[in-house]
Amino acid sequence: MSVLYLFEERLATPLGELIILTDPLAHARAVDWADYEARMHELLRRQYPKHSVSIHPAITQSNAFQALANYFTGDLHAIQTVPYQIGGTVFQQHVWSTLHTIPCGNTWSYAQLAQRIHRPKAVRAVGTANGANPISIIIPCHRVIGHNQGLTGYAGGLERKRWLLQHEGALVKK
């Protein structure tokens, strides 16, 4: 079994602490909320079943950390160019790469996402892949909403999803 070395950084945000894991080439590998850290480790195990994951404190600040910090202070497009490398199935990777194309300030329904990947009947599978997204915010799974425009499903919680969409101008603050 090979070892996947990752470097951990923690970013204080208005929504709580965010954990950012990058590899030695500075690719984002995982981004998740500190209160969901166990879930993040489970996703890593599933995505890299042939690897032993070894996590170490980051020595220098990564581009992913800086981009996310900039995003939270108002530079909404800072996250668009963060390099990433993720595991997962071919289907998951297709869903995730398509999620990455949802423009900031926009939302799609799960059905629209399924249409975009040319699998219109795979709405549930798309939802499952969306929920297994390993690098939230950078791959903007929060931009996917229910067909009735309702906020549904976000692994970090619906209040965080609401805040992120309001931050991006996709939802009007109530």
C-alpha positions in Angstrom: 0.0 0.0 0.0 1.4 3.4 -1.0 1.3 6.4 1.3 -0.5 9.6 0.3 1.1 12.5 2.2 -1.1 15.4 2.9 -0.6 18.8 4.6 -3.2 20.2 6.9 -4.2 23.9 7.4 -7.1 25.3 9.3 -8.9 28.5 8.3 -11.2 30.4 10.6 -14.2 31.5 8.6 -17.5 33.2 9.5 -19.0 29.7 9.4 -16.5 27.9 11.6 -13.2 26.4 11.1 -12.4 24.9 7.7 -9.8 22.1 7.2 -7.8 22.2 4.0 -5.6 19.3 3.0 -3.1 19.6 0.1 -0.6 17.2 -1.4 3.1 17.9 -1.9 2.3 19.4 -5.3 -0.1 21.9 -3.6 -3.2 20.3 -5.1 -6.2 20.5 -2.8 -7.3 17.0 -1.8 -9.9 17.7 0.8 -11.7 20.7 2.2 -14.3 20.3 4.9 -15.6 21.8 8.1 -13.8 21.0 11.4 -17.0 19.7 12.9 -17.3 17.2 10.1 -13.6 16.1 10.3 -14.5 12.4 10.8 -16.6 12.5 7.6 -13.7 14.0 5.7 -11.4 11.2 6.9 -14.0 8.6 5.8 -14.3 10.2 2.3 -10.5 10.1 2.0 -10.5 6.4 2.9 -13.2 5.8 0.2 -11.4 7.9 -2.5 -8.0 6.4 -1.9 -8.6 2.8 -0.9 -5.2 1.7 -2.1 -3.4 4.4 -0.1 -2.5 5.0 3.5 -3.2 8.6 4.2 -0.6 10.4 6.3 -1.5 14.0 7.4 1.0 16.5 8.7 0.8 20.2 9.6 1.6 22.4 6.7 4.9 24.2 6.8 3.9 27.0 4.4 0.6 28.5 3.5 -0.9 26.9 0.4 -2.6 28.6 -2.5 -5.8 26.8 -1.6 -5.7 28.3 1.9 -5.1 31.8 0.5 -7.8 31.4 -2.1 -10.3 30.3 0.5 -9.4 33.1 2.8 -9.8 35.6 -0.1 -13.2 34.0 -0.9 -14.5 34.5 2.6 -13.4 38.2 2.5 -15.2 38.9 -0.7 -13.1 37.8 -3.6 -15.6 35.2 -4.8 -13.6 34.1 -7.8 -10.4 33.4 -5.9 -11.4 29.7 -5.6 -11.8 29.1 -9.4 -8.2 28.4 -10.2 -7.2 26.4 -7.1 -5.5 23.2 -8.5 -7.0 20.0 -7.1 -6.6 16.3 -7.5 -9.3 14.0 -6.2 -10.1 10.3 -6.2 -13.5 8.8 -6.6 -15.3 6.9 -9.3 -15.4 8.0 -12.9 -19.0 9.0 -12.4 -18.2 11.0 -9.3 -15.4 12.8 -11.0 -17.7 13.6 -13.9 -20.2 15.1 -11.5 -17.5 17.0 -9.6 -15.9 18.4 -12.7 -19.3 19.6 -13.9 -20.1 21.1 -10.5 -16.9 23.1 -10.9 -18.5 24.9 -13.9 -21.5 26.3 -12.1 -20.8 30.0 -12.2 -20.6 31.9 -8.9 -23.9 33.6 -8.1 -25.8 30.8 -9.9 -27.6 27.7 -8.8 -28.6 24.5 -10.6 -31.0 21.9 -9.5 -30.0 18.2 -9.2 -32.0 17.5 -12.3 -30.1 20.3 -14.2 -26.8 18.8 -13.1 -27.9 15.4 -14.3 -28.9 16.9 -17.6 -25.5 18.6 -17.9 -23.7 15.2 -17.6 -26.1 13.7 -20.1 -27.6 11.4 -17.5 -31.1 12.9 -17.0 -32.4 9.9 -15.1 -29.5 9.8 -12.7 -30.7 12.6 -10.4 -30.4 10.5 -7.2 -26.9 9.3 -8.2 -25.9 12.9 -8.9 -27.1 13.8 -5.5 -25.1 11.1 -3.9 -22.0 12.1 -5.8 -22.6 15.7 -4.9 -22.8 14.8 -1.2 -19.4 12.9 -1.5 -17.6 15.9 -2.8 -14.2 16.0 -1.1 -13.3 19.6 -1.6 -16.4 21.7 -0.7 -16.5 25.3 -1.8 -13.7 24.8 -4.3 -16.0 22.4 -6.1 -19.2 24.3 -5.3 -21.6 21.6 -4.3 -23.5 24.2 -2.3 -24.7 25.7 -5.6 -27.0 22.7 -6.2 -30.5 23.1 -4.9 -33.9 21.3 -5.1 -36.0 21.5 -8.2 -38.4 23.8 -6.3 -35.5 26.2 -5.6 -35.4 24.9 -2.0 -32.2 24.4 -0.1 -31.7 20.7 0.2 -28.7 18.7 1.3 -25.4 20.1 2.2 -22.9 18.0 4.1 -21.9 21.1 6.1 -25.4 21.9 7.1 -28.2 24.0 5.5 -27.3 27.2 7.4 -23.8 27.1 5.9 -25.3 26.4 2.5 -27.6 29.4 2.9 -24.8 31.7 4.0 -22.5 30.6 1.1 -25.3 31.2 -1.5 -26.1 34.6 0.1 -22.4 35.5 0.1 -22.2 34.7 -3.6 -25.4 36.7 -4.4 -27.4 33.6 -5.4 -29.9 34.0 -2.5 -31.5 37.1 -1.2 -30.9 37.6 2.5 -34.1 37.3 4.6 
